[in-house]
């Protein structure tokens, strides 16, 4: 693969809000870190940029599009007016709203247009399309081909998964010491009040229960109150990268976003919930990854979830050992592969 050194900058078109969460933005940040010597520009539509600025790698700029209701063509014109954009720019889209119409207006003005996706809902008009979602369905690949142009280079599947390079597998087998509860960066914790209280009730006091409060989370004051009466409850407050915490996690409870893959790689026994429309997964697919417990959002506070947690805790050593002996289909080389794809001629 030949590399192209003539790249003036990399411009990321992405978004985050209380409904979408930070998954798209986090993927873009991980990609941006692969290019420490290149100028990076993040184009977003949310005014909480001060909260994310400290998480961005060096040599980055944020551009806020304040007109949230702008027409797709108007939005593309605004994008084309970015002073740094040139024929030597690479544009990476991780934003479902920037569809094929938006892409057509941008493509001929830049060196390369790349779409990063995990939903496969939109038609695309790009040079490169990347979809890392793991699935055993052959029709998924056929569907993606229909959504893209014949000339578009497709990079599909687990080899292009954007896993953080700081993930480190834990090989030792001990009784569970740390339970992690994480529902992403925009969860309404009023929806999990009974779950968290019950987890604290059935978990031995010697085991630490960590609850992640995301940047856009709300209604979590009761968790703060619980931490005053439960010494084994610790709040992880508004951190968007939790890889170092995941490395030390024994049992996970939370949403099945990127954690589905991270926990699969780390062999963490997990209880997952599909809490948003973009978190739909086939049970046979997550079993291939190494998970067996997937529930709907309405089940968060149900008794069957607590029963599943008790089972995981009681049989942790058996389940963990089984996970360690399974064939692991993921690795952390996806970012390196994406870097080569982005730089290729």
matplotlib code that plots the C-alpha trace (Angstrom):
import matplotlib.pyplot as plt

x = [0.0, 1.6, 1.4, 0.6, 2.7, 0.9, -2.0, -2.5, -4.9, -7.6, -11.1, -13.6, -17.3, -19.0, -21.5, -22.6, -25.7, -27.9, -29.6, -26.6, -24.0, -20.2, -19.5, -19.0, -16.7, -14.6, -14.0, -12.8, -10.5, -8.9, -8.2, -6.9, -4.4, -2.8, -1.7, 0.2, 2.0, -1.0, -3.4, -6.8, -10.1, -13.3, -16.6, -19.4, -22.8, -22.8, -21.8, -20.3, -16.9, -15.2, -16.0, -14.4, -11.5, -9.3, -9.9, -8.7, -5.1, -2.6, -2.8, -6.6, -9.1, -12.9, -15.4, -19.0, -21.9, -24.4, -27.2, -28.5, -31.5, -29.7, -30.6, -28.2, -27.0, -26.6, -24.6, -22.3, -21.8, -20.8, -18.4, -16.8, -16.2, -13.8, -10.6, -8.3, -10.2, -8.3, -7.8, -5.1, -7.5, -8.8, -12.4, -13.5, -17.3, -18.7, -22.1, -25.2, -26.7, -23.9, -25.6, -24.7, -26.1, -23.8, -20.9, -21.4, -21.1, -17.8, -16.1, -14.6, -13.1, -10.9, -8.2, -10.2, -13.6, -13.9, -17.1, -16.8, -20.1, -21.6, -25.3, -25.4, -28.5, -27.5, -26.4, -22.8, -20.8, -17.3, -13.8, -13.6, -16.2, -15.3, -17.8, -16.3, -19.5, -19.2, -22.0, -22.4, -25.0, -23.8, -26.7, -25.2, -22.3, -24.6, -26.6, -23.5, -22.4, -25.8, -25.4, -22.1, -20.7, -18.9, -15.6, -15.8, -13.2, -15.0, -13.2, -15.6, -15.6, -13.7, -10.2, -11.1, -12.6, -11.5, -10.3, -8.2, -4.5, -4.5, -6.7, -4.7, -6.0, -6.1, -5.0, -5.0, -8.1, -9.4, -12.7, -14.4, -13.1, -14.5, -18.0, -18.4, -21.8, -21.6, -24.4, -22.5, -22.1, -25.7, -27.8, -30.7, -29.9, -33.5, -34.0, -31.7, -32.4, -33.7, -30.9, -28.1, -29.6, -30.2, -26.6, -25.3, -27.5, -26.5, -22.8, -20.4, -19.0, -15.4, -16.2, -16.0, -18.9, -17.9, -20.6, -19.6, -21.4, -21.0, -20.5, -24.2, -25.7, -28.6, -30.6, -27.7, -27.8, -29.2, -25.9, -24.0, -26.2, -25.7, -21.9, -22.1, -23.7, -21.9, -18.2, -17.8, -19.5, -17.2, -18.3, -16.2, -17.2, -17.3, -14.5, -14.9, -12.0, -12.4, -10.0, -7.7, -10.8, -12.0, -8.6, -9.3, -13.0, -14.2, -17.9, -19.6, -23.2, -24.3, -25.1, -23.9, -22.1, -18.4, -18.2, -19.6, -16.3, -14.0, -15.3, -15.1, -11.5, -10.8, -12.9, -15.0, -18.3, -21.0, -24.6, -25.6, -28.7, -29.8, -30.7, -30.8, -31.9, -28.3, -27.5, -29.4, -27.4, -28.2, -27.8, -25.8, -23.4, -22.7, -22.2, -19.5, -17.9, -18.1, -21.3, -24.6, -26.6, -28.4, -31.5, -33.8, -34.0, -37.3, -35.5, -32.9, -34.7, -36.1, -35.5, -34.1, -31.2, -30.4, -30.6, -28.2, -25.8, -25.9, -25.1, -22.1, -20.8, -21.2, -19.7, -17.2, -14.1, -15.8, -17.1, -13.9, -11.8, -14.1, -13.7, -9.9, -9.9, -12.2, -10.8, -10.6, -11.6, -10.6, -7.3, -6.2, -4.5, -7.6, -6.4, -3.0, -4.8, -7.1, -4.1, -2.6, -5.9, -6.3, -2.7, -2.8, -2.8]
y = [0.0, 3.3, 6.2, 9.8, 12.3, 15.4, 15.8, 19.3, 18.3, 15.9, 17.2, 15.2, 15.7, 14.2, 15.0, 14.3, 15.1, 13.7, 11.3, 10.2, 10.1, 10.4, 7.2, 8.9, 11.5, 9.0, 7.0, 10.2, 11.1, 7.7, 8.0, 11.6, 10.3, 8.3, 11.5, 13.5, 15.6, 16.5, 19.4, 18.0, 19.8, 18.6, 20.0, 19.4, 20.8, 21.0, 23.9, 21.9, 22.0, 23.3, 20.0, 17.9, 20.1, 18.7, 15.2, 16.1, 15.2, 17.9, 20.1, 20.0, 22.7, 22.7, 24.3, 24.6, 24.7, 26.6, 26.3, 22.9, 22.9, 23.9, 22.1, 19.4, 21.6, 24.7, 22.6, 21.3, 24.9, 25.9, 23.0, 24.1, 27.6, 26.2, 28.2, 25.2, 23.0, 22.4, 19.9, 18.3, 17.8, 14.4, 14.5, 11.7, 11.5, 9.8, 11.4, 9.7, 13.1, 13.7, 11.5, 10.9, 14.4, 16.1, 13.9, 14.7, 18.4, 17.9, 15.0, 16.9, 19.6, 17.4, 14.7, 11.9, 11.4, 8.7, 7.4, 5.5, 3.8, 1.0, 1.3, 0.9, 3.1, 5.7, 5.7, 7.0, 8.9, 8.5, 7.2, 4.9, 3.3, 1.6, -0.4, -2.4, -4.0, -7.7, -9.8, -13.3, -12.2, -12.4, -10.2, -7.4, -7.2, -7.3, -4.5, -2.3, -2.8, -1.6, 1.6, 2.5, 3.3, 0.6, 2.6, 3.0, 1.0, -1.1, -2.1, -4.2, -6.2, -6.9, -6.1, -2.4, -2.2, 1.0, -0.4, 1.7, 0.6, 0.9, -2.2, -4.9, -8.4, -9.6, -13.2, -13.9, -15.6, -14.3, -13.7, -10.6, -7.4, -4.7, -4.4, -1.7, -0.1, 2.0, 3.2, 5.6, 9.3, 10.5, 8.1, 9.1, 7.3, 7.6, 4.6, 2.4, 3.4, 0.0, -1.9, 0.0, -0.2, -3.9, -4.5, -2.8, -5.0, -8.3, -7.5, -8.4, -5.2, -6.3, -6.0, -2.5, -1.2, 1.5, 3.6, 5.8, 9.2, 10.4, 14.0, 14.3, 12.0, 13.3, 12.3, 10.7, 12.6, 9.5, 7.7, 10.4, 9.9, 6.1, 6.6, 8.3, 5.2, 2.4, 2.4, 0.0, 2.4, 4.6, 7.2, 7.5, 11.1, 12.4, 10.5, 9.7, 7.2, 4.4, 1.8, 1.7, 1.0, -1.7, -3.4, -4.0, -4.8, -8.2, -8.0, -5.4, -4.1, -1.5, -0.5, -2.6, 0.2, -0.1, -2.0, -5.0, -5.3, -4.0, -6.5, -9.2, -8.5, -8.3, -11.4, -9.6, -11.4, -8.9, -8.0, -5.8, -3.7, -2.2, 1.3, 3.1, 2.2, 2.0, -0.8, -3.6, -6.8, -10.4, -12.7, -15.2, -12.4, -11.4, -15.1, -15.3, -12.3, -14.2, -12.7, -14.4, -11.9, -9.2, -7.4, -4.7, -1.2, -2.1, -4.9, -2.8, -3.0, -6.5, -9.4, -11.6, -9.2, -9.4, -13.2, -13.1, -10.9, -13.3, -16.1, -14.3, -13.4, -16.9, -18.7, -16.0, -18.2, -20.8, -18.2, -16.2, -19.3, -20.3, -16.8, -17.0, -20.3, -19.1, -18.0, -14.2, -12.7, -9.2, -7.3, -3.7, -3.4, -1.8, 1.7, 1.0, -0.5, 2.5, 4.8, 3.0, 3.2, 6.9, 7.7, 5.4, 6.9]
z = [0.0, -1.1, 1.3, 0.4, 2.4, 0.9, 3.4, 4.7, 7.5, 8.7, 9.2, 11.3, 10.7, 13.8, 16.5, 20.1, 22.1, 24.9, 22.5, 20.5, 23.2, 22.6, 20.7, 17.3, 18.8, 20.8, 17.6, 15.9, 18.8, 18.7, 15.0, 15.5, 18.0, 15.3, 13.6, 16.2, 13.6, 11.5, 12.0, 13.1, 13.0, 14.7, 13.2, 15.7, 16.4, 20.2, 22.3, 25.2, 23.4, 26.6, 28.2, 25.5, 24.6, 27.3, 25.9, 22.4, 21.3, 20.6, 17.5, 17.3, 16.6, 17.2, 15.0, 16.3, 13.8, 15.9, 13.3, 14.4, 12.0, 8.9, 5.6, 4.4, 1.5, 3.7, 6.1, 3.4, 2.2, 5.7, 5.8, 2.5, 4.0, 6.6, 6.0, 6.5, 4.0, 0.7, -2.1, 0.2, 3.1, 4.2, 5.5, 7.9, 8.5, 11.6, 11.5, 10.2, 9.1, 6.5, 3.9, 0.2, -0.8, 1.7, 0.6, -3.1, -2.4, -0.5, -2.3, -5.3, -3.0, -0.9, -1.4, 0.2, 1.8, 4.3, 6.1, 9.4, 10.2, 12.3, 11.3, 7.5, 7.1, 4.6, 1.0, 0.6, -2.0, -0.6, -1.5, 1.5, 3.6, 6.9, 8.9, 11.8, 13.1, 13.7, 12.3, 11.0, 8.4, 4.8, 3.8, 5.9, 3.5, 0.4, 2.0, 2.5, -1.1, -2.3, -0.2, -1.7, -5.1, -7.1, -7.0, -3.2, -1.3, 1.4, 4.7, 6.7, 9.9, 13.0, 11.6, 11.5, 15.0, 16.7, 20.0, 22.3, 22.4, 26.2, 26.7, 28.5, 29.1, 32.7, 32.9, 36.6, 38.1, 41.5, 43.0, 41.6, 43.2, 40.9, 39.4, 36.8, 35.9, 32.8, 30.6, 28.4, 28.5, 28.2, 30.4, 32.6, 35.8, 37.1, 34.8, 36.8, 40.4, 41.5, 39.7, 41.3, 44.8, 44.4, 43.1, 46.2, 48.4, 46.9, 46.4, 49.3, 50.9, 50.1, 46.4, 44.9, 42.8, 40.4, 38.6, 35.6, 35.4, 31.9, 30.6, 29.7, 32.3, 34.5, 37.6, 39.4, 42.7, 44.5, 43.5, 45.2, 48.3, 48.2, 48.1, 51.5, 53.1, 51.1, 51.4, 48.5, 46.0, 44.0, 41.4, 38.2, 37.4, 33.8, 32.2, 28.5, 28.3, 30.8, 29.3, 32.4, 34.6, 32.2, 32.4, 36.1, 35.9, 36.8, 36.0, 33.7, 33.7, 31.2, 27.6, 24.6, 22.7, 22.3, 25.5, 23.6, 21.8, 24.5, 27.0, 24.4, 23.9, 27.6, 28.4, 31.0, 32.0, 31.2, 31.4, 28.5, 27.7, 24.3, 25.5, 22.1, 18.5, 17.3, 19.8, 18.1, 18.0, 17.2, 20.2, 18.0, 17.1, 20.7, 21.6, 19.0, 20.8, 24.1, 25.7, 26.6, 28.5, 26.5, 27.7, 26.5, 28.1, 29.9, 31.7, 33.5, 36.9, 36.5, 38.9, 36.1, 35.7, 39.4, 39.2, 36.2, 38.2, 41.2, 38.9, 37.3, 40.7, 42.2, 39.2, 38.2, 38.2, 36.0, 33.5, 33.5, 32.9, 30.0, 28.5, 28.7, 26.8, 24.0, 20.7, 20.8, 17.5, 18.3, 18.6, 19.1, 15.6, 14.0, 14.5, 12.9, 9.9, 9.6, 9.7, 6.7, 4.9, 5.6, 4.4, 1.3, -2.2]

ax = plt.figure().add_subplot(projection="3d")
ax.plot(x, y, z, "-o")
ax.set_aspect("equal")
plt.show()
